Amino acid sequence: MIAIGEASRRSGVGIEAIRYYEREGIVPKPERASNNRRLYSEHDVGRLRFLKKCRDLGFPLADAKTLLNLSECDREDCRSVKELAEIHITNIRAKIDELGRLEAALSELTVNCDSGNVSCPLLSQLRIS
């Protein structure tokens, strides 16, 4: 059994994030030592690593919790996992499209920035709104 700092180091999840996950019921509260310090098992650290990988892939915390729960079931439900992943892919594609539109709009506004204009066309355009 290890302390929260070591669990954080081994999992790559910050101490405050671990405490948050516990408060919100995303991971079970760990055992406590006689001095009331949290004690984590390797299984607990594995859960934290799993959540970190989900978050690194951009899954919302609720989906990461669902995936964690599905991973710990006696019978993994691959169909549910695939559905969650496909929804996430759709959301990522929508964000990419939106970022492309933002890039195009910002590029259009910055075209005149290097021309030596006395007044900044980008700021002028932003003021109009």
Rosetta blueprint (number, residue, H / E / L):
1 M L
2 I E
3 A L
4 I H
5 G H
6 E H
7 A H
8 S H
9 R H
10 R H
11 S H
12 G L
13 V L
14 G L
15 I H
16 E H
17 A H
18 I H
19 R H
20 Y H
21 Y H
22 E H
23 R H
24 E L
25 G L
26 I L
27 V L
28 P L
29 K L
30 P L
31 E E
32 R E
33 A L
34 S L
35 N L
36 N L
37 R L
38 R E
39 L E
40 Y E
41 S L
42 E H
43 H H
44 D H
45 V H
46 G H
47 R H
48 L H
49 R H
50 F H
51 L H
52 K H
53 K H
54 C H
55 R H
56 D H
57 L L
58 G L
59 F L
60 P L
61 L H
62 A H
63 D H
64 A H
65 K H
66 T H
67 L H
68 L H
69 N H
70 L H
71 S H
72 E L
73 C L
74 D L
75 R L
76 E L
77 D L
78 C H
79 R H
80 S H
81 V H
82 K H
83 E H
84 L H
85 A H
86 E H
87 I H
88 H H
89 I H
90 T H
91 N H
92 I H
93 R H
94 A H
95 K H
96 I H
97 D H
98 E H
99 L H
100 G H
101 R H
102 L H
103 E H
104 A H
105 A H
106 L H
107 S H
108 E H
109 L H
110 T H
111 V L
112 N L
113 C H
114 D H
115 S H
116 G L
117 N L
118 V L
119 S L
120 C L
121 P H
122 L H
123 L H
124 S H
125 Q H
126 L H
127 R H
128 I H
129 S L
